[in-house]
Amino acid sequence: MESLIGSLAALWSITSFIPQIFKIIRTRDASAVSLHMYALTVTAFSLWTWYGLTIASWPVIVSNTAALVISGITLVLKWHFARKDPQGRAPPKCRGAGWR
């Protein structure tokens, strides 16, 4: 029973990123995605994967590698669309110091 619960938790965690990816691709807009949050998420999944490798735990390795790939795709899309608005134009120059 514990394995089933763990597998479902991993599956739901991994697939939770997919709707965001589809929305970014459909709208060609990633302005609602936090760059810093996804950078931390990718870092966290990288560390969990490394941890899984050090303890030789295949469930930890596989689930966190899958989550790393999917959250990494979101991060790449954020970078890709950060320089364009939904119509594909470059954003105006920002004169203030702020985070996007």
C-alpha distances in whole Angstrom, upper triangle without the diagonal:
4,5,5,6,9,10,11,12,14,15,17,18,20,21,22,26,27,28,30,31,32,34,36,37,38,40,41,41,39,41,38,36,36,37,36,33,32,34,31,28,29,30,27,25,28,27,23,24,26,24,21,24,26,22,22,18,18,15,17,20,19,18,21,23,23,23,26,27,27,28,31,32,32,34,37,37,38,41,42,42,43,47,47,47,46,49,49,52,52,51,55,55,54,56,54,52,48,45,44
4,5,5,6,9,10,10,12,14,15,16,18,20,21,24,25,27,29,30,31,33,35,36,37,39,40,39,37,39,36,33,33,34,33,30,29,31,28,25,26,27,24,22,24,24,20,21,23,21,18,21,22,19,19,15,16,13,14,18,17,16,18,21,20,20,23,25,25,26,28,30,30,32,34,35,36,38,40,40,41,45,45,46,44,48,48,50,50,49,52,53,51,54,51,49,46,42,41
4,5,5,6,9,10,10,12,14,15,16,18,20,22,23,26,28,28,30,32,33,34,35,38,38,38,35,38,35,32,33,33,32,29,28,29,27,24,25,26,23,20,23,22,18,19,21,19,16,19,21,18,17,13,13,10,12,15,14,13,16,18,18,18,21,23,23,24,26,28,28,30,32,33,34,36,38,39,40,43,44,44,43,46,46,48,48,48,51,51,50,53,51,48,45,41,40
4,5,5,6,9,10,10,12,14,15,16,18,21,22,24,26,27,28,30,32,32,33,36,37,36,34,36,34,31,32,33,32,29,28,30,28,24,25,27,24,21,24,24,20,20,23,22,19,22,24,21,20,16,15,12,14,17,15,14,17,19,18,18,21,23,22,23,26,27,28,30,32,32,33,36,37,38,39,42,43,43,41,44,44,47,47,47,50,51,50,52,51,48,45,41,40
4,5,5,6,9,10,11,12,14,15,16,19,21,22,24,26,27,28,30,31,33,34,35,35,32,34,31,29,30,31,30,27,26,28,26,22,24,25,22,20,23,23,19,20,23,21,19,22,23,21,20,17,16,12,14,17,16,13,16,19,18,17,21,22,21,22,25,26,26,28,31,31,32,34,36,36,37,41,41,41,40,43,43,46,46,45,48,49,47,50,48,46,42,39,38
4,5,5,6,9,10,10,12,14,15,18,19,22,23,24,26,28,29,30,32,33,34,33,31,33,30,28,28,29,28,24,23,25,23,20,21,22,18,16,19,19,15,16,19,17,15,18,20,17,17,13,13,9,10,13,12,10,12,15,15,14,17,19,19,20,22,24,24,26,28,29,30,32,34,34,35,39,39,40,38,42,42,44,44,43,46,47,45,48,46,43,40,37,36
4,5,5,6,9,10,11,12,14,17,17,20,22,22,24,26,27,28,30,32,32,32,30,32,30,27,28,28,28,25,23,25,23,20,20,22,19,16,19,20,16,16,19,18,15,18,20,18,17,13,12,8,10,13,11,9,12,14,13,13,16,18,17,19,21,22,23,25,27,28,29,31,32,33,34,38,38,38,37,40,40,43,42,42,46,46,45,48,46,44,40,37,35
4,5,5,6,8,10,10,12,15,16,18,20,21,22,24,26,27,28,30,31,30,28,30,28,26,26,27,27,24,22,25,23,20,21,23,20,17,21,21,18,18,22,21,18,21,24,22,21,17,15,12,13,15,13,11,13,16,14,13,17,18,17,18,21,22,22,24,27,27,28,30,32,32,33,37,37,37,35,38,38,41,41,41,44,45,44,47,45,43,39,36,34
4,5,5,6,9,10,11,13,15,17,18,20,21,23,24,26,27,29,30,29,26,28,26,23,24,25,24,21,20,22,20,17,18,20,17,15,18,19,15,16,20,18,17,20,22,20,20,16,15,12,12,14,13,10,12,15,13,12,15,17,16,16,19,21,20,22,25,25,26,28,30,30,31,35,35,35,34,37,37,40,40,39,42,43,41,44,42,40,36,33,32
4,6,5,6,9,10,12,14,16,17,18,20,22,23,24,26,28,28,28,25,27,25,22,23,23,23,20,18,20,18,15,16,17,15,12,15,16,13,13,17,16,14,17,19,18,17,14,12,9,9,11,9,6,8,11,9,9,12,14,13,14,17,18,18,20,22,23,24,26,28,28,29,33,33,34,33,36,35,38,38,38,41,41,40,43,41,39,35,32,30
4,5,5,6,8,11,11,14,16,16,18,20,21,22,23,26,26,26,24,27,24,22,23,24,24,21,19,21,20,16,17,19,17,14,17,19,16,16,19,19,17,19,22,21,20,17,14,11,12,13,11,8,10,12,9,9,13,14,12,14,17,17,17,20,22,22,23,26,27,27,29,32,32,32,31,34,34,37,37,37,40,41,40,43,41,39,36,32,31
4,5,5,6,9,10,12,14,15,16,18,20,21,22,24,25,24,22,24,22,20,21,22,22,19,17,20,19,16,17,19,17,15,18,20,17,17,21,21,19,22,24,23,23,19,18,14,14,16,14,10,12,14,12,10,14,15,12,13,17,17,16,19,21,21,22,25,26,26,27,31,31,31,29,33,33,35,35,35,38,39,38,41,39,37,34,30,29
4,6,5,8,10,12,13,14,16,18,19,20,22,23,24,23,21,22,20,17,18,19,19,16,14,17,16,12,13,16,13,11,15,16,13,14,18,18,17,20,22,21,21,18,17,13,12,14,12,9,9,12,10,7,11,12,10,10,14,15,14,16,19,19,20,23,24,24,25,29,29,29,28,32,31,34,34,33,36,37,36,38,37,34,31,27,26
4,6,6,8,11,12,12,14,16,17,18,20,22,22,22,19,22,20,17,18,19,19,16,14,16,16,12,12,15,13,11,14,16,13,13,17,18,16,19,21,21,20,17,16,13,12,13,11,7,8,9,7,5,9,9,7,8,12,12,12,15,17,17,18,21,22,22,24,27,28,28,27,30,29,32,32,32,35,36,35,38,37,34,31,27,26
4,5,5,8,10,10,12,14,15,16,17,20,20,20,18,21,19,17,18,19,20,17,15,18,18,14,15,18,17,14,17,19,17,17,21,21,20,22,25,25,24,21,19,16,16,16,14,11,12,13,9,8,11,11,8,10,13,13,12,15,17,17,18,21,22,22,23,27,27,27,25,28,28,31,31,31,35,36,35,38,37,35,31,28,26
4,6,7,8,10,11,12,14,16,17,18,19,19,16,19,16,14,16,17,18,15,13,16,16,13,14,17,16,14,17,19,17,18,22,22,21,24,26,26,25,23,21,18,17,18,16,13,13,14,12,9,12,13,9,10,13,13,11,14,17,16,17,20,21,21,22,25,25,25,23,27,27,30,30,29,33,34,33,36,34,32,29,25,23
4,6,6,7,9,10,11,13,15,16,16,16,13,16,14,11,13,14,16,13,10,14,14,11,12,15,15,13,16,18,17,17,21,22,21,23,26,26,26,23,21,19,18,18,16,13,13,13,11,8,10,10,7,6,10,9,8,11,13,12,13,16,17,17,18,22,22,22,21,24,24,26,26,26,29,30,30,33,31,30,26,23,20
4,5,5,6,9,10,11,12,14,15,15,14,17,15,13,16,17,18,16,13,17,18,14,15,18,18,16,18,21,20,20,23,24,23,25,28,28,27,25,23,20,20,19,17,15,15,15,11,10,12,11,7,9,11,10,9,12,14,12,14,17,17,17,19,22,22,21,20,23,23,26,26,26,30,31,31,34,33,32,28,25,22
4,5,5,6,9,10,10,12,14,14,13,15,13,12,15,17,19,17,15,18,19,16,17,21,20,19,21,24,23,23,26,27,26,29,31,32,31,28,26,24,23,23,21,18,18,18,15,13,15,14,11,11,14,12,10,14,15,13,14,18,18,17,19,22,21,20,18,21,22,24,25,25,29,30,30,33,32,31,28,24,22
4,5,5,6,9,10,11,11,11,9,12,10,9,12,13,16,13,12,15,16,14,15,18,18,17,20,23,22,22,25,27,26,28,31,31,31,29,27,24,23,23,21,19,18,18,16,13,14,14,10,10,12,10,7,11,12,10,11,14,15,13,15,18,18,17,15,19,19,22,22,22,25,27,26,30,29,27,24,21,18
4,5,5,6,9,10,10,10,9,13,12,10,13,14,16,15,12,15,17,15,14,18,19,17,19,22,22,22,25,26,26,27,30,31,30,28,26,24,23,22,20,18,18,17,14,13,13,12,8,9,10,7,6,9,10,8,10,13,12,12,14,17,17,17,15,18,18,21,21,21,25,26,26,30,29,28,25,21,18
4,5,5,6,8,10,11,11,14,13,13,16,17,20,18,16,19,21,18,18,22,22,21,23,26,25,25,28,30,29,30,33,34,33,31,28,26,26,25,23,21,20,20,17,16,17,15,11,12,14,11,9,13,13,10,12,15,14,13,16,19,17,17,14,17,17,21,22,22,26,28,28,32,31,31,27,24,21
4,5,5,6,8,8,8,11,10,11,14,16,19,17,16,19,21,19,19,23,23,22,24,27,27,27,30,31,31,33,35,36,35,33,31,29,28,28,25,23,23,22,19,18,19,17,14,14,15,13,10,13,14,11,12,15,14,12,15,17,16,14,12,15,16,19,20,20,24,26,26,29,29,28,25,22,19
4,6,5,5,5,5,9,9,9,12,13,17,16,14,17,19,17,17,21,22,21,23,26,26,26,29,31,30,32,35,36,35,33,31,29,28,27,25,23,22,22,19,17,18,16,13,13,13,11,8,11,11,7,8,11,10,8,11,14,12,12,10,13,13,16,17,17,21,23,23,26,26,25,22,19,16
4,6,5,7,9,12,13,12,16,16,20,19,16,19,22,20,19,23,24,23,24,27,27,27,30,32,31,32,35,37,36,34,31,30,29,28,26,24,23,22,19,18,19,16,14,14,14,11,10,12,11,8,10,13,11,9,13,15,13,13,10,13,12,16,17,18,22,24,25,28,29,28,25,22,19
4,6,8,10,13,14,14,18,19,22,21,19,22,24,23,22,26,27,26,27,31,30,30,33,35,34,36,39,39,38,36,34,32,31,31,28,26,26,25,22,21,22,20,16,17,18,14,13,16,15,12,13,16,14,12,15,17,14,13,10,12,13,16,18,19,23,25,26,30,30,30,27,24,21
4,5,8,10,11,13,16,17,21,20,19,21,24,23,23,26,27,26,28,31,31,31,34,36,36,37,40,41,40,38,36,34,33,32,30,28,28,27,24,23,23,21,18,18,19,16,14,16,15,12,12,15,13,10,13,14,12,10,7,9,11,14,16,16,19,22,23,26,27,27,24,22,18
4,7,9,11,12,15,16,19,19,17,20,23,22,21,25,26,25,27,30,30,30,33,35,35,36,39,40,39,38,35,34,33,32,30,28,27,26,24,22,22,20,17,17,17,14,12,14,13,9,10,12,9,7,10,11,8,8,5,8,8,11,13,14,17,20,21,24,25,25,22,20,16
4,6,8,9,12,13,17,17,15,18,21,20,20,23,25,24,26,29,29,29,32,34,34,35,38,39,39,37,35,34,32,31,30,28,26,26,24,22,21,20,17,16,16,14,11,13,12,9,8,11,9,6,8,10,8,7,5,9,9,11,12,12,15,18,18,22,22,22,19,17,13
4,5,5,9,9,13,13,12,14,17,16,17,20,21,21,22,25,26,26,29,30,31,32,35,36,36,34,33,31,29,29,27,25,23,23,21,19,18,18,15,13,14,12,9,9,10,7,5,8,9,6,7,10,9,9,9,12,12,14,14,13,16,18,18,21,21,20,17,14,10
4,5,8,9,12,13,13,15,17,17,18,21,22,23,24,27,27,28,30,32,33,34,37,38,38,36,35,33,31,31,30,28,26,26,24,21,21,21,18,16,16,15,12,12,13,10,8,10,11,8,7,10,10,9,9,13,13,14,13,11,14,16,15,18,18,17,14,11,8
4,6,9,12,11,12,14,16,16,17,20,21,21,23,26,26,27,30,31,32,33,35,37,37,35,34,32,30,30,29,26,24,25,23,20,20,20,17,15,16,15,12,12,14,12,9,12,14,11,10,14,13,12,12,16,16,17,17,15,18,19,18,21,20,19,15,12,9
4,6,9,8,8,11,13,12,14,16,17,18,20,22,22,24,26,27,28,30,32,33,33,31,30,28,26,26,25,23,21,21,20,17,16,17,14,11,13,12,9,9,11,10,7,10,12,10,10,13,14,14,14,18,17,19,18,16,19,20,19,22,20,19,15,12,9
4,5,5,6,9,10,11,12,14,15,17,18,20,21,22,24,26,27,29,30,32,32,31,30,28,26,26,25,23,20,21,20,17,16,17,15,12,13,14,10,9,12,12,8,11,13,12,11,14,16,16,17,20,20,20,19,17,20,20,18,21,19,17,13,10,8
4,6,5,6,9,10,11,12,14,15,16,18,20,21,23,24,26,27,29,30,31,30,29,28,25,25,25,22,20,20,20,17,15,16,15,11,11,12,9,7,10,10,7,8,11,11,9,13,15,16,17,21,19,20,18,17,19,19,17,20,18,16,13,9,8
4,6,5,6,9,10,11,12,14,15,17,18,20,21,22,24,26,27,29,30,29,29,27,24,24,24,22,19,20,20,17,15,17,16,12,12,14,12,9,12,14,10,11,15,15,13,16,18,19,21,24,23,23,21,20,22,21,19,21,19,16,13,9,9
4,5,5,6,9,10,10,12,14,15,16,18,20,21,22,24,26,27,28,26,26,24,22,22,22,20,17,18,18,14,13,15,14,10,12,14,11,9,13,14,11,13,16,16,15,18,20,21,22,25,24,25,23,22,24,24,22,24,22,19,16,12,12
4,5,5,6,8,10,10,12,14,15,16,18,20,21,22,24,26,26,25,24,23,20,19,19,17,14,15,15,12,10,12,11,7,8,10,8,6,10,11,9,11,14,14,14,17,19,20,20,24,23,24,22,21,24,24,23,25,23,21,18,14,13
4,5,5,6,9,10,11,12,14,15,17,18,20,21,23,25,25,24,24,23,20,19,20,18,15,15,16,13,11,12,12,9,8,11,10,7,10,12,10,11,14,15,14,17,20,21,22,25,24,25,23,22,24,24,22,24,23,20,17,14,13
4,6,5,6,9,10,10,12,14,15,16,18,20,21,23,24,23,23,22,18,18,19,17,14,15,16,13,11,14,14,10,11,14,12,10,13,15,14,14,18,19,18,21,23,24,25,29,27,28,26,25,27,27,25,27,25,22,19,15,16
4,5,5,6,8,10,10,12,14,15,16,18,20,21,22,20,20,19,16,16,16,14,11,12,13,9,8,11,11,7,9,12,10,9,13,14,13,15,18,19,18,22,23,24,25,28,27,28,27,26,29,28,27,29,27,24,21,18,17
4,5,5,6,9,10,10,12,14,15,17,18,20,21,19,19,18,15,14,15,13,10,10,11,8,6,8,9,6,6,10,10,8,11,13,13,14,16,18,18,21,23,24,25,28,26,28,26,26,29,28,27,30,28,25,23,19,18
4,6,5,6,9,10,11,12,14,15,17,19,20,19,19,19,15,14,16,15,11,11,13,11,8,11,13,10,9,13,13,11,14,16,16,16,19,21,20,23,25,27,28,31,29,30,28,28,30,29,28,30,28,25,23,19,19
4,5,5,6,9,10,10,12,14,15,17,18,17,17,16,13,13,14,13,9,11,13,10,8,12,13,10,11,15,15,13,16,19,18,19,22,23,22,26,28,29,30,33,31,33,31,31,33,32,31,33,31,27,25,21,21
4,5,5,6,8,10,10,12,14,15,16,14,14,13,10,10,11,9,6,7,9,7,5,9,10,9,9,13,13,13,15,18,18,19,21,23,23,26,28,29,29,32,31,33,31,31,34,33,32,35,33,30,27,24,23
4,6,5,6,9,10,11,12,14,15,15,15,14,11,10,12,11,7,7,10,9,6,10,12,11,10,14,15,13,15,18,18,19,21,23,23,26,28,30,30,33,32,33,32,32,34,34,33,35,33,30,28,24,24
4,5,5,6,9,10,10,12,14,14,15,14,11,10,13,12,9,10,13,12,10,13,15,14,13,17,18,17,19,22,21,22,24,26,26,29,31,33,33,37,35,36,34,34,37,36,34,36,34,31,29,25,26
4,5,5,6,9,10,11,12,11,12,11,7,8,10,9,6,8,11,10,9,13,15,13,14,18,18,18,20,22,23,23,26,28,28,31,33,34,34,37,36,38,36,36,39,38,37,39,37,34,31,28,27
4,5,5,6,9,10,10,9,10,10,7,5,8,8,5,6,9,10,8,11,14,13,13,17,18,18,19,22,23,23,25,27,28,31,32,34,34,37,35,37,36,36,39,38,37,40,38,35,33,29,29
4,5,5,6,9,10,10,11,12,9,8,11,12,9,9,13,13,11,14,17,16,16,19,21,20,21,24,25,25,27,29,29,32,34,36,37,39,37,39,38,38,40,39,38,40,39,35,33,30,30
4,5,5,6,8,9,11,11,8,8,12,12,10,11,15,14,13,16,19,18,18,22,23,22,24,27,27,27,30,32,32,35,37,38,39,42,40,42,40,40,43,42,40,42,40,37,35,31,32
4,5,5,6,5,7,8,5,5,9,10,8,10,13,13,13,16,18,18,18,21,23,22,24,27,27,28,30,32,33,36,37,39,39,42,40,42,41,41,44,43,42,44,43,39,37,33,33
4,6,5,7,8,10,8,6,10,12,11,11,14,15,14,16,19,19,19,22,24,23,25,28,28,29,31,33,34,36,38,40,40,43,41,43,42,42,45,44,43,45,44,40,38,35,35
4,6,8,11,13,10,10,13,15,13,14,17,18,17,19,22,22,22,25,27,26,27,30,31,31,33,36,36,38,40,42,43,46,44,45,44,44,47,46,44,46,45,41,39,36,36
4,6,9,11,9,9,13,14,14,15,18,19,18,21,23,23,23,26,28,28,29,32,33,33,35,38,38,40,42,44,44,47,46,47,46,46,49,48,47,49,47,43,41,38,38
4,6,9,8,8,11,13,13,13,16,18,18,20,22,23,23,26,27,27,29,31,32,33,35,37,38,40,42,44,44,47,45,47,46,46,49,48,47,50,48,45,42,39,39
4,6,5,6,9,10,11,12,14,16,16,18,20,21,22,24,26,26,28,30,31,32,34,36,37,39,41,42,42,45,44,46,45,45,48,48,47,49,47,44,41,38,38
4,5,5,6,8,10,10,12,14,15,16,18,20,20,22,24,25,26,28,30,31,32,34,35,38,39,41,40,43,42,44,43,44,47,47,46,49,47,44,41,38,37
4,5,5,6,8,10,11,12,14,15,17,18,19,21,23,24,26,27,28,30,31,33,34,37,38,39,39,42,40,43,42,43,46,46,45,47,46,43,40,36,36
4,6,6,6,8,10,11,12,14,16,16,17,20,21,22,24,26,26,28,30,31,32,35,36,38,37,40,39,41,40,40,43,43,42,45,43,40,37,33,33
4,6,6,6,9,10,10,12,14,15,16,18,20,20,22,24,25,26,28,30,31,34,35,37,36,39,38,40,39,39,42,42,41,44,42,39,37,33,32
4,6,5,6,9,10,11,12,14,15,17,19,20,21,23,24,26,27,29,30,33,34,35,34,37,36,39,38,38,42,42,41,44,43,40,37,33,32
4,6,5,6,9,10,11,12,14,16,17,18,20,21,23,24,26,27,28,31,32,33,33,36,35,37,37,37,40,40,39,42,41,38,35,31,30
4,5,5,6,9,10,10,12,14,15,16,18,20,21,22,24,25,26,29,31,32,31,34,33,35,34,35,38,38,37,39,38,35,32,28,27
4,5,5,6,9,10,10,12,14,15,16,18,20,21,22,24,25,28,29,31,30,33,32,34,33,34,37,37,36,39,38,35,32,29,27
4,5,5,6,9,10,11,13,14,15,17,19,20,21,23,24,27,28,29,28,31,30,33,32,33,36,36,36,39,38,35,32,29,27
4,5,5,6,8,10,11,12,14,15,16,18,20,21,22,25,26,27,27,30,29,31,30,31,34,34,33,36,35,32,29,26,24
4,6,5,6,8,10,10,12,14,15,16,18,20,21,23,25,26,26,29,28,30,29,29,32,32,31,34,33,30,28,24,23
4,6,5,6,9,10,10,12,14,15,16,18,20,22,23,25,24,27,26,28,27,28,31,32,31,34,34,31,28,25,23
4,5,5,7,9,10,11,13,15,15,17,18,21,22,23,22,25,24,26,26,27,30,31,30,33,32,30,27,24,22
4,5,5,6,9,10,11,13,14,15,16,19,20,22,21,24,23,25,25,25,28,28,28,30,29,27,24,20,19
4,5,5,6,9,10,11,12,14,15,18,19,21,21,24,22,24,23,24,27,27,27,29,29,26,24,20,18
4,5,5,6,9,10,10,12,14,16,17,19,18,21,19,22,21,22,26,26,26,29,29,27,24,21,18
4,5,5,6,9,10,10,12,15,16,17,16,19,18,20,20,20,24,24,24,27,26,25,22,18,16
4,5,5,6,9,10,10,13,15,17,17,20,18,20,19,19,22,22,22,25,24,22,19,15,13
4,5,5,6,9,10,12,14,16,16,19,16,18,17,18,21,22,22,25,25,23,21,17,15
4,5,5,6,8,11,11,13,13,15,14,16,15,16,20,21,21,24,24,23,20,17,14
4,5,5,6,9,10,12,12,15,14,15,14,14,17,18,18,21,21,19,17,13,10
4,6,5,7,10,12,14,16,14,15,13,13,16,16,17,20,20,18,16,13,11
4,6,7,8,11,12,13,11,12,11,13,16,17,18,21,22,21,19,16,13
4,5,5,7,8,10,8,10,9,10,14,15,16,20,20,20,18,15,12
4,6,8,10,12,10,11,9,9,12,13,13,16,17,16,14,11,8
4,7,10,11,9,8,6,6,10,10,12,15,17,16,15,13,10
4,7,7,5,5,5,6,10,12,13,17,18,19,17,16,12
4,5,5,5,6,6,10,13,14,18,19,20,18,16,13
4,5,8,10,10,13,16,18,21,22,23,21,19,15
4,6,9,10,13,17,19,22,24,25,23,22,18
4,7,9,12,15,17,21,23,24,22,21,17
4,6,9,12,15,18,20,21,20,19,16
4,7,9,12,15,17,18,17,17,14
4,6,8,12,14,15,14,14,11
4,6,9,12,14,14,15,13
4,6,9,11,12,13,12
4,6,8,8,10,10
4,7,9,12,13
4,6,9,11
4,7,10
4,7
4
